[in-house]
Each structure stands twice: as C-alpha cells, then as structure tokens.
C-alpha cells in the first residue's frame, strides 16, 4: 500500500540519486577496505535510511511493506553491503521490538535504532542450529541478585550480521531447559556492551565485503528480566518467525534490485562489445539470455509487490514470503550466471562489477532460510492447507 504517492516518489528519487551519486562510485573502496565509509553511513543517517520501517512516533518513516520493498528495489542496485549496514535496523535487528515489544521497550530502543545511533543485530543462528531454530541451545537461566531479576545467558551465536558494529542484539535463548523444540525459546533485548559478551573476528566470506558477520559468545551475561521482548517467556520462536517472514520479503526485493543492476550493466556491455563487426546484443543467443533474465526479473518483482500488498492488507503471507524468497534468490543467481556469460572473459575479471555481484548474490540463496528450507515451508504449508493459495 502506497499511502502518499507524491511523498513516496520523493523518497524513491532521493534514494535513486544517493545510489547513483554516492553508493555505486564507492563500491570499489568498500571492496578494498572491507568497510562502508563513515561519511556514507552518516549520509544514510541524515536521509533516514536506518528508520525506514520504524513507526513515525519513534522517529522513523513507518513505511508499509509495499513502500519498503519499493525502496529496496532502488537501494540494492548498489552493492548489497550498503543495504546490510542499515538493513538490520529496518529488519531482523529491530522488527522483533516493533512487532512484539512492550510500550516501554519501543520507547527506549526504537528512536535510537531509527536514527542509526544504534545498529541492531539478530542473534538466532548457532554452530549447531540454523534454520532449525527450535534446536538452539543458548540458555537463559533466571535468578535474583543484587542487580534485580535477571537472566544469565550462556551460548554461542554464529554468522551474526552486523555483530561487530552492533549496539543491541535481539537474542533468542532457551529459558526452559526441559522444553524441546521451539516452546521454551524466549526473545531478549541485549545491549552489546553488556559484561559477558565477546564478539569474534569478522568472518572471511566469499562476497559482500563491507557487510560483516561474526560469532557472538555469551558467558554468564546478565540480562534484566524487563528486556524480554513482549514481557513473556516462551514467545521467542513466534517472534522470530514473524521477523523472518517480513525479512524474506525484503531479501526477495534485494534480489530484484541486484538482478536489475546486473542486467542493466550487461545490456550496456552487450551494446558496446563488438564481434564480427556488430554489437553482441544483436546476436540471437545473447538476446535469449537477456530475454530470459528480463522475464524472470519481472516475475520476481511482481511476486514481491503482490505479497507485500497482501501483508499490508493483513493477510498471513508466510507461504507467500517463502515463495518470494525462494524464487527471487534463485532468479538472481541465474541472472548473475547469464550476465557473466554475456561478458565472456571480462565477466571473470574483477575490473567489471559483474564479477563481484556474481559472488555477492550467492548468499541470497542461503541466509534467512535456504532455498531448500523455503521448499519445506511451502510444501508443508500446502499439505496443511489442502489447497493452493494463488487466488
């Protein structure tokens, strides 16, 4: 749902100009330094990019889902690393508080997340549990002491996005040691400078330099009981699933943005590159690869917009979100492969952006639920419903 088309168009124009004038020219610097330049992070704060989805009453823009994916289409025409630094504040690092937080929790944390003063991070995955969130082993034991009613947290989280920069974690931990599966999991807000937290060295990844992940180790970390998201034990898994449903739509939109950048770069290359006396864009087999990419890109964009509108209308879009994430991430990988092929030998050389994007977009098929996990979610959902949900 686009609430105010004129204001939204102004926001999109601002983001497109920012991407064109600031982000794309800085891509090589990000690769060389493995960091987003501070002046760009500062500009993101000024534009308000850290608070796109935080409600207006807490200093954000309060975008609808449709408005958010539309901004994401524009923003992710630049390297995915740029979205990553502010993406957790709009997604998994803050949405648990937005969706299920108490009034006091929202008032305390959301304004600082919206301004970019704090970077939010989502601490769910562990060395022994990823998509199977119900099998996590990080424990949170309740006790009373001189510092009041607290939970003592112990465990290790892995591949945590923005952990090195984080000011606050949304932590999933098991508060009922006797429980099995998801029933004993509770969501906490944990300040990153709390005693007992150690952040490991940033992971060395295949792609997305400048977007950092790392282990986060909790050793007898004491978290106030008032920091349970929503104030109730055992609701963490439900909170995590709500957050991931929304996050999967945003990742799908990021796949569309990246694919559109790769395809546009490749169309430009195919018009400039000549063989046998004419641009390779005139060759039918090259045209076939471009056409297949355009058709799949259009399909993915349409899916994401439809699912976003359904969510804005109050529908349960869990299966729609999984369809979008699965199709869009696989589409993005196919587009990347075709674009490298059209570039020929140049596509294998780091002088061209497509070489970097080819590595960067591979992650889309893995995080926030692999393609195979999305297939399971969709298949099990259909078996439970006993019908399709295409209408």
VEXPA-498744 format. One record per residue (C-alpha): chain; residue in three letters; z, y, x. Coordinates in nm, 3 decimals. Layout:
N
chaine residu c3 c2 c1
A ALA Z Y X
...
***
This chain:
391
chaine residu c3 c2 c1
A UNK 0.000 0.000 0.000
A UNK -0.108 0.336 0.142
A UNK 0.132 0.586 -0.015
A UNK -0.022 0.913 0.104
A UNK -0.381 0.865 0.228
A UNK -0.404 1.210 0.389
A UNK -0.082 1.175 0.590
A UNK -0.173 0.821 0.685
A UNK -0.516 0.928 0.806
A UNK -0.349 1.194 1.021
A UNK -0.123 0.927 1.175
A UNK -0.417 0.696 1.244
A UNK -0.615 0.980 1.400
A UNK -0.317 1.063 1.623
A UNK -0.278 0.701 1.735
A UNK -0.653 0.658 1.797
A UNK -0.660 0.971 2.011
A UNK -0.348 0.860 2.201
A UNK -0.506 0.522 2.268
A UNK -0.834 0.676 2.379
A UNK -0.693 0.957 2.594
A UNK -0.370 0.812 2.733
A UNK -0.338 0.435 2.698
A UNK -0.680 0.297 2.790
A UNK -0.705 0.519 3.104
A UNK -0.362 0.391 3.213
A UNK -0.438 0.019 3.176
A UNK -0.514 -0.040 3.543
A UNK -0.197 0.144 3.650
A UNK 0.006 -0.086 3.426
A UNK -0.156 -0.391 3.587
A UNK -0.091 -0.258 3.938
A UNK 0.273 -0.161 3.878
A UNK 0.370 -0.418 3.611
A UNK 0.529 -0.132 3.417
A UNK 0.448 0.116 3.142
A UNK 0.454 0.468 3.294
A UNK 0.760 0.665 3.186
A UNK 0.552 0.960 3.072
A UNK 0.366 0.731 2.832
A UNK 0.691 0.585 2.698
A UNK 0.813 0.941 2.649
A UNK 0.495 1.031 2.462
A UNK 0.542 0.727 2.240
A UNK 0.889 0.855 2.152
A UNK 0.755 1.201 2.072
A UNK 0.483 1.064 1.844
A UNK 0.741 0.847 1.669
A UNK 0.590 0.510 1.757
A UNK 0.930 0.346 1.807
A UNK 1.027 0.414 1.446
A UNK 0.714 0.326 1.252
A UNK 0.890 0.071 1.030
A UNK 1.244 0.214 1.030
A UNK 1.325 0.376 0.694
A UNK 1.284 0.752 0.679
A UNK 1.654 0.807 0.602
A UNK 1.729 0.671 0.951
A UNK 1.471 0.879 1.134
A UNK 1.165 0.655 1.113
A UNK 0.836 0.669 0.925
A UNK 0.924 0.383 0.691
A UNK 0.568 0.252 0.687
A UNK 0.467 -0.005 0.430
A UNK 0.330 -0.334 0.560
A UNK -0.028 -0.224 0.493
A UNK 0.029 0.105 0.673
A UNK 0.189 -0.077 0.967
A UNK -0.097 -0.323 1.017
A UNK -0.346 -0.037 0.993
A UNK -0.165 0.146 1.275
A UNK -0.151 -0.180 1.471
A UNK -0.529 -0.225 1.442
A UNK -0.568 0.112 1.616
A UNK -0.288 0.082 1.869
A UNK -0.386 -0.260 2.002
A UNK -0.732 -0.156 2.109
A UNK -0.545 -0.080 2.432
A UNK -0.366 -0.342 2.642
A UNK -0.115 -0.549 2.439
A UNK 0.154 -0.442 2.686
A UNK 0.166 -0.095 2.532
A UNK 0.246 -0.233 2.187
A UNK 0.505 -0.466 2.333
A UNK 0.734 -0.191 2.465
A UNK 0.775 -0.036 2.121
A UNK 0.681 -0.337 1.911
A UNK 1.027 -0.494 1.911
A UNK 1.180 -0.173 1.773
A UNK 0.939 -0.194 1.482
A UNK 0.953 -0.571 1.450
A UNK 1.180 -0.851 1.561
A UNK 1.427 -0.631 1.750
A UNK 1.517 -0.411 1.454
A UNK 1.395 -0.576 1.135
A UNK 1.698 -0.801 1.108
A UNK 1.909 -0.487 1.068
A UNK 1.654 -0.319 0.839
A UNK 1.628 -0.622 0.611
A UNK 1.979 -0.768 0.609
A UNK 2.208 -0.520 0.788
A UNK 2.511 -0.362 0.621
A UNK 2.502 0.013 0.543
A UNK 2.728 0.081 0.841
A UNK 2.509 -0.127 1.075
A UNK 2.198 0.054 0.961
A UNK 2.357 0.394 1.006
A UNK 2.484 0.308 1.355
A UNK 2.180 0.140 1.507
A UNK 1.860 0.232 1.326
A UNK 1.843 0.603 1.421
A UNK 1.872 0.513 1.792
A UNK 1.606 0.243 1.757
A UNK 1.375 0.475 1.563
A UNK 1.396 0.744 1.831
A UNK 1.337 0.499 2.115
A UNK 1.674 0.583 2.267
A UNK 1.742 0.210 2.248
A UNK 1.497 -0.075 2.299
A UNK 1.566 -0.364 2.064
A UNK 1.519 -0.729 2.157
A UNK 1.528 -1.055 1.960
A UNK 1.724 -1.336 2.127
A UNK 1.634 -1.660 1.950
A UNK 1.440 -1.895 2.182
A UNK 1.637 -2.117 2.422
A UNK 1.544 -2.357 2.704
A UNK 1.571 -2.645 2.457
A UNK 1.462 -2.479 2.133
A UNK 1.169 -2.260 2.040
A UNK 1.001 -2.289 1.703
A UNK 1.275 -2.535 1.603
A UNK 1.524 -2.252 1.563
A UNK 1.769 -2.479 1.384
A UNK 1.833 -2.674 1.705
A UNK 1.969 -2.380 1.907
A UNK 2.290 -2.444 2.097
A UNK 2.415 -2.097 2.193
A UNK 2.766 -2.088 2.048
A UNK 2.976 -1.809 1.900
A UNK 3.344 -1.904 1.864
A UNK 3.564 -1.681 1.654
A UNK 3.901 -1.573 1.787
A UNK 4.150 -1.290 1.755
A UNK 4.279 -1.100 2.053
A UNK 4.387 -0.760 2.179
A UNK 4.033 -0.639 2.113
A UNK 4.049 -0.748 1.750
A UNK 3.849 -1.008 1.561
A UNK 3.566 -1.118 1.792
A UNK 3.318 -1.397 1.859
A UNK 3.295 -1.541 2.210
A UNK 2.933 -1.619 2.286
A UNK 2.806 -1.871 2.541
A UNK 2.450 -1.986 2.599
A UNK 2.110 -1.903 2.746
A UNK 1.810 -1.747 2.575
A UNK 1.461 -1.778 2.723
A UNK 1.132 -1.578 2.719
A UNK 1.306 -1.284 2.553
A UNK 1.064 -0.994 2.508
A UNK 1.185 -0.660 2.648
A UNK 1.510 -0.816 2.771
A UNK 1.502 -0.616 3.099
A UNK 1.473 -0.289 2.903
A UNK 1.687 -0.380 2.603
A UNK 1.976 -0.169 2.484
A UNK 2.064 -0.403 2.199
A UNK 1.993 -0.766 2.112
A UNK 1.957 -0.933 1.776
A UNK 2.120 -1.260 1.875
A UNK 2.106 -1.593 1.694
A UNK 2.404 -1.816 1.772
A UNK 2.578 -2.115 1.618
A UNK 2.912 -2.022 1.462
A UNK 2.976 -2.364 1.308
A UNK 2.978 -2.625 1.587
A UNK 2.990 -2.908 1.333
A UNK 2.680 -2.795 1.149
A UNK 2.334 -2.940 1.201
A UNK 2.004 -2.762 1.169
A UNK 1.998 -2.404 1.050
A UNK 2.305 -2.389 0.828
A UNK 2.551 -2.284 1.098
A UNK 2.339 -2.015 1.264
A UNK 2.458 -1.653 1.246
A UNK 2.282 -1.331 1.347
A UNK 2.467 -1.077 1.562
A UNK 2.401 -0.728 1.696
A UNK 2.498 -0.735 2.065
A UNK 2.494 -0.435 2.296
A UNK 2.306 -0.516 2.615
A UNK 2.575 -0.368 2.841
A UNK 2.847 -0.591 2.697
A UNK 3.051 -0.777 2.963
A UNK 2.934 -1.135 3.000
A UNK 2.559 -1.067 2.962
A UNK 2.324 -1.131 3.253
A UNK 1.951 -1.067 3.232
A UNK 1.738 -1.280 3.465
A UNK 1.441 -1.172 3.672
A UNK 1.131 -1.083 3.469
A UNK 0.907 -1.385 3.420
A UNK 0.580 -1.403 3.615
A UNK 0.325 -1.450 3.340
A UNK -0.044 -1.533 3.313
A UNK -0.118 -1.200 3.149
A UNK 0.024 -0.897 2.972
A UNK 0.157 -0.732 3.287
A UNK 0.384 -0.446 3.192
A UNK 0.527 -0.643 2.898
A UNK 0.843 -0.806 3.027
A UNK 1.023 -1.124 2.927
A UNK 1.330 -1.278 3.088
A UNK 1.622 -1.514 3.038
A UNK 1.940 -1.370 2.888
A UNK 2.263 -1.552 2.976
A UNK 2.581 -1.511 2.771
A UNK 2.904 -1.614 2.944
A UNK 3.215 -1.555 2.735
A UNK 3.055 -1.243 2.589
A UNK 3.286 -1.093 2.325
A UNK 3.109 -0.958 2.018
A UNK 3.300 -0.775 1.742
A UNK 3.303 -0.959 1.409
A UNK 3.175 -0.641 1.245
A UNK 2.848 -0.696 1.434
A UNK 2.746 -0.997 1.223
A UNK 2.425 -0.885 1.056
A UNK 2.496 -0.863 0.686
A UNK 2.864 -0.943 0.745
A UNK 2.835 -1.313 0.661
A UNK 2.833 -1.623 0.880
A UNK 2.560 -1.884 0.842
A UNK 2.284 -1.646 0.727
A UNK 2.117 -1.606 1.066
A UNK 1.836 -1.855 1.015
A UNK 1.734 -1.689 0.689
A UNK 1.735 -1.351 0.861
A UNK 1.526 -1.489 1.149
A UNK 1.266 -1.633 0.911
A UNK 1.234 -1.304 0.722
A UNK 1.186 -1.123 1.051
A UNK 0.927 -1.374 1.175
A UNK 0.726 -1.364 0.851
A UNK 0.680 -0.991 0.899
A UNK 0.627 -1.029 1.273
A UNK 0.349 -1.282 1.224
A UNK 0.153 -1.034 1.016
A UNK 0.193 -0.773 1.288
A UNK 0.082 -1.016 1.560
A UNK -0.220 -1.106 1.347
A UNK -0.304 -0.736 1.323
A UNK -0.267 -0.706 1.701
A UNK -0.517 -0.991 1.739
A UNK -0.763 -0.795 1.525
A UNK -0.714 -0.481 1.735
A UNK -0.760 -0.665 2.063
A UNK -1.066 -0.853 1.936
A UNK -1.229 -0.531 1.818
A UNK -1.178 -0.374 2.162
A UNK -1.322 -0.678 2.340
A UNK -1.621 -0.695 2.108
A UNK -1.698 -0.323 2.137
A UNK -1.677 -0.339 2.516
A UNK -1.907 -0.640 2.513
A UNK -2.162 -0.479 2.282
A UNK -2.173 -0.182 2.518
A UNK -2.216 -0.411 2.819
A UNK -2.493 -0.609 2.649
A UNK -2.683 -0.289 2.575
A UNK -2.657 -0.172 2.937
A UNK -2.715 -0.504 3.114
A UNK -3.084 -0.586 3.154
A UNK -3.253 -0.915 3.232
A UNK -3.625 -0.992 3.220
A UNK -3.687 -0.624 3.159
A UNK -3.478 -0.572 2.847
A UNK -3.111 -0.540 2.742
A UNK -2.944 -0.877 2.695
A UNK -2.838 -0.754 2.347
A UNK -3.197 -0.828 2.247
A UNK -3.161 -1.198 2.328
A UNK -3.101 -1.408 2.019
A UNK -2.839 -1.634 2.174
A UNK -2.639 -1.331 2.283
A UNK -2.679 -1.186 1.935
A UNK -2.546 -1.513 1.791
A UNK -2.224 -1.483 1.994
A UNK -2.181 -1.121 1.891
A UNK -2.252 -1.205 1.527
A UNK -2.004 -1.494 1.517
A UNK -1.739 -1.269 1.671
A UNK -1.802 -0.987 1.422
A UNK -1.788 -1.222 1.122
A UNK -1.460 -1.381 1.234
A UNK -1.311 -1.041 1.317
A UNK -1.400 -0.914 0.970
A UNK -1.247 -1.222 0.809
A UNK -0.922 -1.187 1.004
A UNK -0.892 -0.816 0.927
A UNK -0.947 -0.885 0.556
A UNK -0.683 -1.160 0.558
A UNK -0.424 -0.939 0.723
A UNK -0.481 -0.649 0.483
A UNK -0.462 -0.881 0.182
A UNK -0.137 -1.041 0.300
A UNK 0.013 -0.700 0.380
A UNK -0.068 -0.573 0.032
A UNK 0.086 -0.885 -0.121
A UNK 0.406 -0.831 0.077
A UNK 0.419 -0.468 -0.031
A UNK 0.386 -0.588 -0.391
A UNK 0.695 -0.807 -0.348
A UNK 0.524 -1.145 -0.317
A UNK 0.656 -1.422 -0.094
A UNK 0.398 -1.420 0.185
A UNK 0.549 -1.680 0.417
A UNK 0.243 -1.906 0.392
A UNK 0.004 -1.611 0.394
A UNK 0.166 -1.480 0.713
A UNK 0.127 -1.819 0.880
A UNK -0.239 -1.837 0.774
A UNK -0.299 -1.490 0.917
A UNK -0.122 -1.561 1.244
A UNK -0.299 -1.894 1.290
A UNK -0.649 -1.774 1.205
A UNK -0.632 -1.433 1.375
A UNK -0.487 -1.563 1.702
A UNK -0.743 -1.844 1.722
A UNK -1.017 -1.597 1.631
A UNK -0.905 -1.365 1.908
A UNK -0.923 -1.646 2.161
A UNK -1.275 -1.740 2.054
A UNK -1.389 -1.377 2.070
A UNK -1.241 -1.343 2.420
A UNK -1.424 -1.653 2.536
A UNK -1.759 -1.539 2.392
A UNK -1.717 -1.192 2.541
A UNK -1.656 -1.335 2.887
A UNK -1.967 -1.549 2.840
A UNK -2.181 -1.250 2.743
A UNK -2.056 -1.063 3.050
A UNK -2.164 -1.358 3.265
A UNK -2.033 -1.342 3.622
A UNK -1.897 -0.992 3.557
A UNK -1.662 -1.139 3.297
A UNK -1.485 -1.333 3.569
A UNK -1.427 -1.023 3.780
A UNK -1.118 -0.807 3.739
A UNK -1.326 -0.487 3.754
A UNK -1.403 -0.545 3.388
A UNK -1.137 -0.518 3.117
A UNK -1.253 -0.840 2.950
A UNK -1.116 -1.047 3.240
A UNK -0.770 -0.903 3.176
A UNK -0.794 -0.929 2.799
A UNK -0.902 -1.293 2.828
A UNK -0.566 -1.369 2.990
A UNK -0.362 -1.124 2.782
A UNK -0.465 -1.257 2.440
A UNK -0.391 -1.620 2.526
A UNK -0.028 -1.553 2.443
A UNK -0.108 -1.468 2.081
A UNK -0.156 -1.839 2.004
A UNK 0.189 -1.919 2.137
A UNK 0.463 -1.668 2.060
A UNK 0.625 -1.615 1.721
A UNK 0.522 -1.970 1.636
A UNK 0.235 -2.160 1.796
A UNK -0.083 -2.242 1.607
A UNK 0.049 -2.593 1.556
A UNK 0.375 -2.464 1.408
A UNK 0.175 -2.245 1.167
A UNK -0.023 -2.552 1.063
A UNK 0.301 -2.736 0.990
A UNK 0.439 -2.444 0.788
A UNK 0.120 -2.416 0.586
A UNK 0.079 -2.791 0.534
A UNK 0.440 -2.845 0.430
A UNK 0.425 -2.541 0.206
A UNK 0.120 -2.672 0.027
A UNK 0.279 -3.014 -0.019
A UNK 0.588 -2.848 -0.167
A UNK 0.389 -2.622 -0.400
A UNK 0.142 -2.888 -0.505
A UNK -0.135 -2.630 -0.519
A UNK -0.321 -2.370 -0.312
A UNK -0.216 -2.007 -0.309
A UNK -0.557 -1.846 -0.275
A UNK -0.554 -1.653 -0.600
***
